[in-house]
Amino acid sequence: MPQLDTSTWFITIISSMITLFILFQLKVSTQTYPATPSLKIMTVQKTKNPWDSKWTKIYLPLLSPQQ
């Protein structure tokens, strides 16, 4: 049974990796990126809840005088 010649595997793998690296760099370099990303200003909006303007029955016993 003949022996498998692996002497050229190193150069084949290295050249494939270099080729893939160059192709990836070319692919990435053609992408367009925004020059300066702008900040989005978030404004906090206060929601109007019905319980904000009136007392509930839970709080009324605490406000009444002690008997």
Residue pairs with C-beta under 8 A, 6 or more apart in sequence:
55 63
